[in-house]
Amino acid sequence: MFIENFCPIDANEISFTRQQGSDFAKQVADDFNPLHNIDAKRFCVPGDLLFSIVIAKSGLHKKMTFDFSGMVSDNVSLTFPEHIDDSFAIKDDKDKTCLSVSVSDEKTNNPSLINALTKAYVDFSGHTFPDILVKLMSENNVMINPARPMVMYQSMSIDLHTLAAESVSLKLAKTSLTIDSKRGDAWLEFDLLSNGEVIGHGKKHMLLSGLRSYEQESVDAMVNQYHQTKADYQG
Protein backbone atom coordinates (compact mmCIF):
# COMPACT_ATOMS: atom_id res chain seq x y z
CA MET A 1 0.00 0.00 0.00
CA PHE A 2 1.42 3.40 -0.94
CA ILE A 3 0.17 4.84 2.38
CA GLU A 4 3.00 2.93 4.09
CA ASN A 5 5.39 5.48 2.59
CA PHE A 6 3.99 7.96 5.11
CA CYS A 7 3.52 5.83 8.20
CA PRO A 8 3.66 2.16 9.23
CA ILE A 9 0.21 0.56 9.33
CA ASP A 10 0.99 -2.87 10.81
CA ALA A 11 0.34 -1.93 14.44
CA ASN A 12 -3.16 -1.63 15.88
CA GLU A 13 -2.17 1.64 17.56
CA ILE A 14 -0.78 4.31 15.25
CA SER A 15 0.39 7.83 15.99
CA PHE A 16 1.64 10.50 13.63
CA THR A 17 4.48 12.98 13.74
CA ARG A 18 3.95 16.48 12.40
CA GLN A 19 6.31 15.61 9.55
CA GLN A 20 4.24 12.58 8.52
CA GLY A 21 0.95 14.50 8.59
CA SER A 22 2.39 17.49 6.77
CA ASP A 23 4.09 15.36 4.10
CA PHE A 24 0.85 13.49 3.39
CA ALA A 25 -1.13 16.71 3.10
CA LYS A 26 1.33 18.38 0.75
CA GLN A 27 2.70 15.46 -1.26
CA VAL A 28 -0.43 13.32 -1.69
CA ALA A 29 -3.40 15.64 -1.21
CA ASP A 30 -1.68 18.77 -2.58
CA ASP A 31 -3.31 20.44 0.44
CA PHE A 32 -1.64 23.52 1.90
CA ASN A 33 -4.07 24.20 4.73
CA PRO A 34 -1.96 25.91 7.43
CA LEU A 35 -3.36 23.51 10.06
CA HIS A 36 -1.16 20.83 8.48
CA ASN A 37 2.06 22.88 8.61
CA ILE A 38 4.77 21.46 10.83
CA ASP A 39 4.99 24.70 12.83
CA ALA A 40 1.22 25.21 13.18
CA LYS A 41 0.11 26.26 16.67
CA ARG A 42 -2.95 23.97 16.36
CA PHE A 43 -1.51 21.20 14.21
CA CYS A 44 -4.08 18.76 12.82
CA VAL A 45 -3.45 15.38 11.22
CA PRO A 46 -5.26 15.36 7.84
CA GLY A 47 -8.60 13.56 8.02
CA ASP A 48 -7.86 11.97 4.67
CA LEU A 49 -4.78 10.31 6.16
CA LEU A 50 -7.05 8.58 8.70
CA PHE A 51 -9.43 7.56 5.90
CA SER A 52 -6.52 6.16 3.90
CA ILE A 53 -5.25 4.06 6.79
CA VAL A 54 -8.69 2.63 7.57
CA ILE A 55 -9.23 1.21 4.08
CA ALA A 56 -5.59 0.10 3.79
CA LYS A 57 -5.83 -1.87 7.06
CA SER A 58 -9.41 -3.11 7.15
CA GLY A 59 -10.34 -3.22 3.46
CA LEU A 60 -12.66 -1.38 1.10
CA HIS A 61 -16.41 -2.03 1.38
CA LYS A 62 -18.95 -1.08 -1.26
CA LYS A 63 -20.66 1.23 1.22
CA MET A 64 -18.60 3.20 3.74
CA THR A 65 -19.27 6.27 5.87
CA PHE A 66 -16.64 8.21 7.82
CA ASP A 67 -17.81 10.65 10.53
CA PHE A 68 -15.12 12.89 12.01
CA SER A 69 -15.68 14.08 15.57
CA GLY A 70 -12.51 15.91 16.53
CA MET A 71 -9.11 17.13 15.47
CA VAL A 72 -6.20 14.73 15.90
CA SER A 73 -2.91 16.26 16.98
CA ASP A 74 0.56 14.83 16.54
CA ASN A 75 1.83 11.95 18.68
CA VAL A 76 -1.68 10.88 19.70
CA SER A 77 -2.11 7.10 19.56
CA LEU A 78 -5.22 5.93 17.71
CA THR A 79 -6.57 2.38 17.62
CA PHE A 80 -7.30 1.16 14.09
CA PRO A 81 -9.20 -2.07 13.30
CA GLU A 82 -7.92 -5.01 11.26
CA HIS A 83 -11.48 -5.55 10.02
CA ILE A 84 -14.86 -3.87 10.46
CA ASP A 85 -18.10 -5.85 10.66
CA ASP A 86 -20.66 -3.04 10.81
CA SER A 87 -19.08 -0.08 12.55
CA PHE A 88 -15.97 0.91 14.47
CA ALA A 89 -15.05 3.91 16.61
CA ILE A 90 -11.43 4.98 16.26
CA LYS A 91 -10.40 6.32 19.65
CA ASP A 92 -7.34 8.03 21.08
CA ASP A 93 -5.41 6.99 24.18
CA LYS A 94 -7.90 8.93 26.34
CA ASP A 95 -10.83 6.91 24.94
CA LYS A 96 -12.11 9.87 22.93
CA THR A 97 -13.67 8.99 19.57
CA CYS A 98 -12.04 10.84 16.69
CA LEU A 99 -13.56 8.97 13.76
CA SER A 100 -16.56 6.65 13.43
CA VAL A 101 -16.66 4.27 10.48
CA SER A 102 -19.73 2.40 9.22
CA VAL A 103 -19.57 -0.26 6.50
CA SER A 104 -21.86 -2.63 4.64
CA ASP A 105 -22.00 -4.90 1.60
CA GLU A 106 -19.07 -6.67 -0.07
CA LYS A 107 -15.44 -6.02 0.78
CA THR A 108 -12.09 -6.25 -0.99
CA ASN A 109 -8.46 -6.00 0.07
CA ASN A 110 -7.26 -5.55 -3.53
CA PRO A 111 -4.29 -3.16 -3.13
CA SER A 112 -4.57 -1.84 -6.71
CA LEU A 113 -8.18 -0.73 -6.22
CA ILE A 114 -7.56 0.61 -2.71
CA ASN A 115 -4.52 2.60 -3.83
CA ALA A 116 -6.34 3.97 -6.88
CA LEU A 117 -9.43 5.00 -4.91
CA THR A 118 -7.36 6.52 -2.11
CA LYS A 119 -5.26 8.63 -4.47
CA ALA A 120 -8.28 9.77 -6.51
CA TYR A 121 -10.34 10.79 -3.48
CA VAL A 122 -7.50 12.39 -1.51
CA ASP A 123 -6.44 14.45 -4.54
CA PHE A 124 -10.04 15.63 -4.97
CA SER A 125 -10.50 16.32 -1.27
CA GLY A 126 -7.22 18.20 -0.96
CA HIS A 127 -8.30 20.66 -3.65
CA THR A 128 -11.55 21.59 -1.88
CA PHE A 129 -10.03 25.01 -1.12
CA PRO A 130 -9.67 27.07 -3.15
CA ASP A 131 -10.82 25.16 -6.25
CA ILE A 132 -14.37 24.32 -5.13
CA LEU A 133 -15.18 26.32 -2.01
CA VAL A 134 -14.37 29.76 -3.43
CA LYS A 135 -16.90 29.30 -6.24
CA LEU A 136 -19.48 27.94 -3.79
CA MET A 137 -19.02 30.87 -1.40
CA SER A 138 -19.23 33.37 -4.25
CA GLU A 139 -22.49 31.85 -5.49
CA ASN A 140 -23.97 32.18 -1.99
CA ASN A 141 -22.48 35.64 -1.30
CA VAL A 142 -20.69 34.51 1.88
CA MET A 143 -17.10 33.83 2.88
CA ILE A 144 -15.20 32.39 5.81
CA ASN A 145 -13.32 34.70 8.17
CA PRO A 146 -10.08 35.68 6.37
CA ALA A 147 -8.31 36.27 9.69
CA ARG A 148 -9.26 32.83 11.00
CA PRO A 149 -10.51 30.62 8.17
CA MET A 150 -12.37 27.67 9.68
CA VAL A 151 -13.45 24.78 7.46
CA MET A 152 -13.98 21.56 9.40
CA TYR A 153 -14.16 18.12 7.79
CA GLN A 154 -17.42 16.55 9.04
CA SER A 155 -17.91 13.37 7.05
CA MET A 156 -17.52 11.53 3.78
CA SER A 157 -19.26 8.53 2.28
CA ILE A 158 -18.82 6.28 -0.73
CA ASP A 159 -21.25 3.91 -2.42
CA LEU A 160 -19.66 1.62 -5.00
CA HIS A 161 -21.63 -0.48 -7.48
CA THR A 162 -18.72 -2.86 -8.05
CA LEU A 163 -15.35 -3.79 -6.59
CA ALA A 164 -14.15 -5.26 -9.89
CA ALA A 165 -12.02 -2.29 -10.92
CA GLU A 166 -8.31 -1.52 -10.99
CA SER A 167 -8.37 2.17 -11.91
CA VAL A 168 -10.45 4.95 -10.36
CA SER A 169 -11.00 8.59 -11.23
CA LEU A 170 -13.30 11.08 -9.57
CA LYS A 171 -15.55 13.77 -11.02
CA LEU A 172 -17.40 16.49 -9.12
CA ALA A 173 -21.15 16.08 -9.68
CA LYS A 174 -22.92 18.63 -7.47
CA THR A 175 -22.22 21.20 -4.75
CA SER A 176 -24.50 22.88 -2.23
CA LEU A 177 -24.18 25.21 0.75
CA THR A 178 -26.84 25.52 3.46
CA ILE A 179 -26.39 28.64 5.59
CA ASP A 180 -27.57 29.11 9.17
CA SER A 181 -26.44 32.47 10.57
CA LYS A 182 -22.61 32.37 10.66
CA ARG A 183 -22.36 28.66 9.96
CA GLY A 184 -22.68 26.79 6.70
CA ASP A 185 -22.89 23.14 5.69
CA ALA A 186 -21.13 22.46 2.41
CA TRP A 187 -21.83 19.26 0.50
CA LEU A 188 -19.67 18.07 -2.38
CA GLU A 189 -21.13 15.15 -4.33
CA PHE A 190 -18.97 13.21 -6.76
CA ASP A 191 -19.00 10.30 -9.18
CA LEU A 192 -16.42 7.52 -9.09
CA LEU A 193 -15.39 6.24 -12.52
CA SER A 194 -13.27 3.44 -13.95
CA ASN A 195 -12.31 3.52 -17.63
CA GLY A 196 -14.97 6.14 -18.26
CA GLU A 197 -17.79 4.16 -16.63
CA VAL A 198 -19.49 5.30 -13.42
CA ILE A 199 -18.83 2.69 -10.72
CA GLY A 200 -20.15 4.60 -7.72
CA HIS A 201 -20.88 7.87 -5.99
CA GLY A 202 -19.74 9.73 -2.91
CA LYS A 203 -20.26 12.80 -0.80
CA LYS A 204 -18.04 15.03 1.35
CA HIS A 205 -19.53 17.24 4.09
CA MET A 206 -17.76 20.23 5.64
CA LEU A 207 -18.73 22.82 8.23
CA LEU A 208 -17.84 26.45 7.51
CA SER A 209 -17.70 28.80 10.51
CA GLY A 210 -17.49 32.56 10.95
CA LEU A 211 -19.39 33.33 7.76
CA ARG A 212 -19.78 36.94 6.64
CA SER A 213 -20.68 38.84 3.48
CA TYR A 214 -18.55 37.98 0.46
CA GLU A 215 -15.73 40.41 -0.32
CA GLN A 216 -13.76 39.64 -3.46
CA GLU A 217 -10.64 41.45 -2.27
CA SER A 218 -10.51 39.45 0.97
CA VAL A 219 -11.11 36.17 -0.85
CA ASP A 220 -8.39 37.01 -3.38
CA ALA A 221 -5.99 37.66 -0.50
CA MET A 222 -6.77 34.25 1.05
CA VAL A 223 -6.30 32.49 -2.27
CA ASN A 224 -3.06 34.35 -3.02
CA GLN A 225 -1.70 33.46 0.42
CA TYR A 226 -2.60 29.82 -0.15
CA HIS A 227 -0.84 29.73 -3.51
CA GLN A 228 2.18 31.54 -2.06
CA THR A 229 2.48 28.93 0.69
CA LYS A 230 2.38 26.21 -1.96
CA ALA A 231 5.00 27.97 -4.10
CA ASP A 232 7.30 28.44 -1.09
CA TYR A 233 7.05 24.75 -0.26
CA GLN A 234 7.79 23.65 -3.81
CA GLY A 235 10.77 25.99 -3.96
C-alpha positions as CSV (number, residue, x, y, z in Angstrom):
1,M,0.0,0.0,0.0
2,F,1.4,3.4,-0.9
3,I,0.2,4.8,2.4
4,E,3.0,2.9,4.1
5,N,5.4,5.5,2.6
6,F,4.0,8.0,5.1
7,C,3.5,5.8,8.2
8,P,3.7,2.2,9.2
9,I,0.2,0.6,9.3
10,D,1.0,-2.9,10.8
11,A,0.3,-1.9,14.4
12,N,-3.2,-1.6,15.9
13,E,-2.2,1.6,17.6
14,I,-0.8,4.3,15.3
15,S,0.4,7.8,16.0
16,F,1.6,10.5,13.6
17,T,4.5,13.0,13.7
18,R,4.0,16.5,12.4
19,Q,6.3,15.6,9.6
20,Q,4.2,12.6,8.5
21,G,0.9,14.5,8.6
22,S,2.4,17.5,6.8
23,D,4.1,15.4,4.1
24,F,0.9,13.5,3.4
25,A,-1.1,16.7,3.1
26,K,1.3,18.4,0.7
27,Q,2.7,15.5,-1.3
28,V,-0.4,13.3,-1.7
29,A,-3.4,15.6,-1.2
30,D,-1.7,18.8,-2.6
31,D,-3.3,20.4,0.4
32,F,-1.6,23.5,1.9
33,N,-4.1,24.2,4.7
34,P,-2.0,25.9,7.4
35,L,-3.4,23.5,10.1
36,H,-1.2,20.8,8.5
37,N,2.1,22.9,8.6
38,I,4.8,21.5,10.8
39,D,5.0,24.7,12.8
40,A,1.2,25.2,13.2
41,K,0.1,26.3,16.7
42,R,-2.9,24.0,16.4
43,F,-1.5,21.2,14.2
44,C,-4.1,18.8,12.8
45,V,-3.4,15.4,11.2
46,P,-5.3,15.4,7.8
47,G,-8.6,13.6,8.0
48,D,-7.9,12.0,4.7
49,L,-4.8,10.3,6.2
50,L,-7.0,8.6,8.7
51,F,-9.4,7.6,5.9
52,S,-6.5,6.2,3.9
53,I,-5.2,4.1,6.8
54,V,-8.7,2.6,7.6
55,I,-9.2,1.2,4.1
56,A,-5.6,0.1,3.8
57,K,-5.8,-1.9,7.1
58,S,-9.4,-3.1,7.1
59,G,-10.3,-3.2,3.5
60,L,-12.7,-1.4,1.1
61,H,-16.4,-2.0,1.4
62,K,-18.9,-1.1,-1.3
63,K,-20.7,1.2,1.2
64,M,-18.6,3.2,3.7
65,T,-19.3,6.3,5.9
66,F,-16.6,8.2,7.8
67,D,-17.8,10.6,10.5
68,F,-15.1,12.9,12.0
69,S,-15.7,14.1,15.6
70,G,-12.5,15.9,16.5
71,M,-9.1,17.1,15.5
72,V,-6.2,14.7,15.9
73,S,-2.9,16.3,17.0
74,D,0.6,14.8,16.5
75,N,1.8,12.0,18.7
76,V,-1.7,10.9,19.7
77,S,-2.1,7.1,19.6
78,L,-5.2,5.9,17.7
79,T,-6.6,2.4,17.6
80,F,-7.3,1.2,14.1
81,P,-9.2,-2.1,13.3
82,E,-7.9,-5.0,11.3
83,H,-11.5,-5.6,10.0
84,I,-14.9,-3.9,10.5
85,D,-18.1,-5.8,10.7
86,D,-20.7,-3.0,10.8
87,S,-19.1,-0.1,12.6
88,F,-16.0,0.9,14.5
89,A,-15.0,3.9,16.6
90,I,-11.4,5.0,16.3
91,K,-10.4,6.3,19.7
92,D,-7.3,8.0,21.1
93,D,-5.4,7.0,24.2
94,K,-7.9,8.9,26.3
95,D,-10.8,6.9,24.9
96,K,-12.1,9.9,22.9
97,T,-13.7,9.0,19.6
98,C,-12.0,10.8,16.7
99,L,-13.6,9.0,13.8
100,S,-16.6,6.6,13.4
101,V,-16.7,4.3,10.5
102,S,-19.7,2.4,9.2
103,V,-19.6,-0.3,6.5
104,S,-21.9,-2.6,4.6
105,D,-22.0,-4.9,1.6
106,E,-19.1,-6.7,-0.1
107,K,-15.4,-6.0,0.8
108,T,-12.1,-6.3,-1.0
109,N,-8.5,-6.0,0.1
110,N,-7.3,-5.5,-3.5
111,P,-4.3,-3.2,-3.1
112,S,-4.6,-1.8,-6.7
113,L,-8.2,-0.7,-6.2
114,I,-7.6,0.6,-2.7
115,N,-4.5,2.6,-3.8
116,A,-6.3,4.0,-6.9
117,L,-9.4,5.0,-4.9
118,T,-7.4,6.5,-2.1
119,K,-5.3,8.6,-4.5
120,A,-8.3,9.8,-6.5
121,Y,-10.3,10.8,-3.5
122,V,-7.5,12.4,-1.5
123,D,-6.4,14.4,-4.5
124,F,-10.0,15.6,-5.0
125,S,-10.5,16.3,-1.3
126,G,-7.2,18.2,-1.0
127,H,-8.3,20.7,-3.6
128,T,-11.5,21.6,-1.9
129,F,-10.0,25.0,-1.1
130,P,-9.7,27.1,-3.2
131,D,-10.8,25.2,-6.3
132,I,-14.4,24.3,-5.1
133,L,-15.2,26.3,-2.0
134,V,-14.4,29.8,-3.4
135,K,-16.9,29.3,-6.2
136,L,-19.5,27.9,-3.8
137,M,-19.0,30.9,-1.4
138,S,-19.2,33.4,-4.2
139,E,-22.5,31.8,-5.5
140,N,-24.0,32.2,-2.0
141,N,-22.5,35.6,-1.3
142,V,-20.7,34.5,1.9
143,M,-17.1,33.8,2.9
144,I,-15.2,32.4,5.8
145,N,-13.3,34.7,8.2
146,P,-10.1,35.7,6.4
147,A,-8.3,36.3,9.7
148,R,-9.3,32.8,11.0
149,P,-10.5,30.6,8.2
150,M,-12.4,27.7,9.7
151,V,-13.4,24.8,7.5
152,M,-14.0,21.6,9.4
153,Y,-14.2,18.1,7.8
154,Q,-17.4,16.6,9.0
155,S,-17.9,13.4,7.0
156,M,-17.5,11.5,3.8
157,S,-19.3,8.5,2.3
158,I,-18.8,6.3,-0.7
159,D,-21.3,3.9,-2.4
160,L,-19.7,1.6,-5.0
161,H,-21.6,-0.5,-7.5
162,T,-18.7,-2.9,-8.1
163,L,-15.4,-3.8,-6.6
164,A,-14.1,-5.3,-9.9
165,A,-12.0,-2.3,-10.9
166,E,-8.3,-1.5,-11.0
167,S,-8.4,2.2,-11.9
168,V,-10.4,5.0,-10.4
169,S,-11.0,8.6,-11.2
170,L,-13.3,11.1,-9.6
171,K,-15.5,13.8,-11.0
172,L,-17.4,16.5,-9.1
173,A,-21.2,16.1,-9.7
174,K,-22.9,18.6,-7.5
175,T,-22.2,21.2,-4.8
176,S,-24.5,22.9,-2.2
177,L,-24.2,25.2,0.7
178,T,-26.8,25.5,3.5
179,I,-26.4,28.6,5.6
180,D,-27.6,29.1,9.2
181,S,-26.4,32.5,10.6
182,K,-22.6,32.4,10.7
183,R,-22.4,28.7,10.0
184,G,-22.7,26.8,6.7
185,D,-22.9,23.1,5.7
186,A,-21.1,22.5,2.4
187,W,-21.8,19.3,0.5
188,L,-19.7,18.1,-2.4
189,E,-21.1,15.2,-4.3
190,F,-19.0,13.2,-6.8
191,D,-19.0,10.3,-9.2
192,L,-16.4,7.5,-9.1
193,L,-15.4,6.2,-12.5
194,S,-13.3,3.4,-13.9
195,N,-12.3,3.5,-17.6
196,G,-15.0,6.1,-18.3
197,E,-17.8,4.2,-16.6
198,V,-19.5,5.3,-13.4
199,I,-18.8,2.7,-10.7
200,G,-20.2,4.6,-7.7
201,H,-20.9,7.9,-6.0
202,G,-19.7,9.7,-2.9
203,K,-20.3,12.8,-0.8
204,K,-18.0,15.0,1.4
205,H,-19.5,17.2,4.1
206,M,-17.8,20.2,5.6
207,L,-18.7,22.8,8.2
208,L,-17.8,26.5,7.5
209,S,-17.7,28.8,10.5
210,G,-17.5,32.6,11.0
211,L,-19.4,33.3,7.8
212,R,-19.8,36.9,6.6
213,S,-20.7,38.8,3.5
214,Y,-18.5,38.0,0.5
215,E,-15.7,40.4,-0.3
216,Q,-13.8,39.6,-3.5
217,E,-10.6,41.5,-2.3
218,S,-10.5,39.4,1.0
219,V,-11.1,36.2,-0.8
220,D,-8.4,37.0,-3.4
221,A,-6.0,37.7,-0.5
222,M,-6.8,34.3,1.1
223,V,-6.3,32.5,-2.3
224,N,-3.1,34.3,-3.0
225,Q,-1.7,33.5,0.4
226,Y,-2.6,29.8,-0.1
227,H,-0.8,29.7,-3.5
228,Q,2.2,31.5,-2.1
229,T,2.5,28.9,0.7
230,K,2.4,26.2,-2.0
231,A,5.0,28.0,-4.1
232,D,7.3,28.4,-1.1
233,Y,7.1,24.7,-0.3
234,Q,7.8,23.7,-3.8
235,G,10.8,26.0,-4.0
